[in-house]
Amino acid sequence: MIINLISGPRNISTALMYSFAQHPKVKVVDEPFYAYYLKHTGLDHPGRSEVMESLPSDPHQVLNKLHQLQEQYEVVFIKNMAHHHMGLDWSYLIPLKNIFLIRNPKQLIASFAQVIYEPTMQDIGLEIEADLFDYVEEYGNYSGYVMDSQDILGNPEAGLKSICKKLGLPFDPKMLEWEKGPIPEDGSWAKYWYSNVHNSTGFTKQKTSERPLPERCNALLEEALPYYEKLKEHADATEIQSKK
């Protein structure tokens, strides 16, 4: 089974990857299409040269590696960014169990703007995440499952149990915590983006959640909100909230 997490940046996607890395049946993979995305867009992200050296930029090579892992491990968990799917053939998503992770765009943009000064809709990936959800709903073998990071942070155990139930994967209490520091599966870009997770031992609300939105990002927030609200409609938090 391949679990494909599709998320925007500055979400709890890395924490979820760390969580699933604690599961004895799961092998995690960190943003395998990142080098492809940087080559496709020409963007100059922090650590670009390291990313290009550490990952294949040909999507066919990426998919071959993922299929090889699928043959070696019972469950493969891919942490993917929605915007990394620009220009890809999305048909690879059809047999996968796809989870769509969302975050209030005001918090997301305020956090992302600390690394990329003037983020764009392409950077935060919400529009393409909504398009990917529609694609999976129409063509996928499994319905897309939407989770709001706020619901998971409000009750991590219930949130993880809900995800595992949807995936048909037994929940393991080890998923609730991890040791401080990096894990071997981290991408080469971890030193630029993962400091909060490296300093954590479990799911915790970060101070960035209260960071004010820079005025320069107001227009982007207005553009992003409809896509978040569309995905939010499919995020059923009833089961999680009932266990608080």
N, C-alpha and C positions, 0 to 999 in steps of 0.2 A: 504494500500500500504506500502511495505517495501522498503526503499531506502538503498542500501548497498554501502557505500563508501569503496573502497579498495585502500589503499595507502601504500607507504613506510614511514618510520619514518622521523622526521625532515623535514616534508613538511608543508603545511598549513592545514593539515587534522583537527587539533584541532580548528583552526580558522573557518573552514567550519562547524564543529560541533556546535560551538558557534553561528555562523550565523543562522543555521537551528533551533537552540534552541529558537531563537527570533520569529520564525514563529508560529502564533497561532494554526495552525493545526498539528504541528509536535512535537513528543516526541523523544528526542535523547538518544542514548545508546553508552557508551564509551567502546570500545575494549572488547567485551564480552568474547572473546576466549583467553584473555591474560593468565589467570591461566592455561588453557589447554596447551598453548604453552610452558610455563615455565616447566610444569610437563613433557610434551612430550620430550623436549630437555634437561632438567636438567640445563638450563642456570641460572646463578646467576646475575640477573638484579638488579639495585637499587630498594629497597623496595620489594624484592621478597616475603618475608614472609607476608607482608601486602596484596599483590596481591592474594596470595594463600588463605588467610583468607577471603577476601572480595568477591571472585568470585568462582563459581563452576568450577572445572577442568574437569568435565565430559561433553563432547560436547552435549550429549543428553539433559542434564539438561539446558544447555545454550539455545538450540533450543526451548525447552519447554517454557522457560521464554520469549523468543522473540515472540513466538506464542501467549502467554498470553497478551503481550503488544499490539500485532496486534489486538486483540479483544477489547482492551480498547481505542485505539487511532486510529484516521482516517489515520494518516501517522506516521510511525516509521522510524527514520533515524539512521542507524548503522554506527558508525565510526569503521572500521576494518583495521587492518594491514595485508598486503599481506602475510607476513611470518608466521602469526598466523594460516594460513591454512595448514601448513605442517601436513600431516597425516590425515587430515579431509576428510570426505566424501563430495565432492564438490557438490553433487546433490542438496543440500539445496539452492544453488545459482540459480537454474533454474527458479523459479517463481519470483525472486527478480529483481528490477531495479538497476542494478549494474553500479556504476560510478568508473572509474579508474583514480586516481589522480597521476600524475607524477611530478618529479622535476629533473632538471639538476643534474646528479649524482655527479658532481664535488662539487656543493654546498651542496648536501645532505650528502655526505661522510665527507666533512670538518666539518660540523656541528655535525654529529653523533660521530665523533672521539673525540669530546670534552667530551663526556660522556663514551663511550666505546672506549678504547685506540686504539685497532686494530680491527676495524669492518671487518666483512666477508660478502660475498655475501648473506649468509643466513640472516645476521642482517639487511641489507638494503632492501631485499625483491624484488629487481627488476626482477630477473629471474622468481621467482614464480608468480609475478604479470603478467608477459607476458604469462605464462602458464595459469593462471586463465582467462585472457582475451580470449585466444584461446578456452578455455573450454566453456565460456559463449557464444562466437560467434557460437560454434558448437551446443550446447545443450540448451542454455537459451531461455526463452520465449521472451526476449527483447535483442536487441543488446547492447553490452557493450559501454559505453560512456566514452571517454578519455578526460581528461582535464589536461593541463599543468598549474601548479601553477603560473608560470610567466605570463601567459595570464590573469589569474584571478586578480593577483596583479596589472597588468597594467590597468585594467578597471573592478573593482569589481562589479559595477552595471550591466554592460553588461555581465560579466561572470556568475553572479548569475541568470540573466534573461535567459541566454542560457541554464543553467542547469535546471532551473524550467520548461522551455518550453519543454525540452526533456523528463522531468518526468511527464508532465501534471499537474504540481502543480502551482497554481497562485503565482507569485512573490509578496513579501511583502517588502516595503522599510525598515521595521524594521530589515531586515536581514543584513543591511549594517553596523550596529553598535551595541555595547553591552556595559554594564558597566564594569569597571575594576574589576578584582578579579575573583575568581572561580565561577563555577555554580554547582548546586546540583548534576548534572549527572557526574561530573568529577570522574575518577577512582582514587583509592588510591595512584596511582603513579604520580599524577599531580604535587606534590611538587618537584619531581625530573626532570620533563620534560616540564612543562607548563608555566614557568616563563614569557616567551615572550608574550604569549596570555593573561596571567593574568595582564600584564602591558599595554595591548592594549585596545582600544575601537572600533577597526575595522580592516580592512585589511590594513596592512602596510608592506612595505619592511623592513626586519630585517637586522641589520648590519652583521649578520652571512652570508648573501648572498655574501659578499665581502671577507669572510675569506679565506685565502690561504689553499690549499690542503697540508696536511703533506706529506712529501716525502714517508713515510712508506705506504701511501695509493695509490700510483701511479698504482700499479698492479691491485688493486681492481677497480679503475676507468676504466682502460683499459678493464677489464672483464665486467664491468657494462654497458658501453656505447652502445653496440649493442642492449641490451634489451630496454634501454631508447629510442634509435632511432626507434626501431620497434614499440613501443607504440606511439611514437611521430607522426608517419605516420598516425595514426588514430585520432589524436587530431585536430579537425577542429576549428581553431581560427578565421576564416574569418569573422564570424558574430560579434565576440567580437571586432576585430580590426577595423571593419567598423564603430563602434560606438565611437571610440576614438575622 
